Amino acid sequence: MAKRTIDVNGERWEVYPSGRVTVYSLDEFGLIFERGSGEQRERRASRYSPVGSRRRDGSLAELSDAELVALFHQSQPEWTAPEFDYGER
């Protein structure tokens, strides 16, 4: 699984494909944004439609840091995202 690291307002976030498959799986991919660990871990989820490569790892590699930051700002917190079972741990 490909991972990227971005800086958002001075904080490091790891970004990687969510692995969640939706009915839009051929057109839309999910991303997980994560920082911290243990009880302090914060996670967010976003989806995007890739341009160019159709593979998840390839399309993630093709996104610029600025595009990833823009997707971060469109992301939703863990407790509102189906990727995380709406915050259930």
Buried (B, 14 or more C-beta within 10 A) or exposed (E): EEEBEBEBEEEEBBBBBBEBEBEEEEEEBBBBBBBEEEEEEEBBBBBBEBEEEEBBBEBBEEBEEEEBBBBBEEBBEBEEBEBBEEEEE
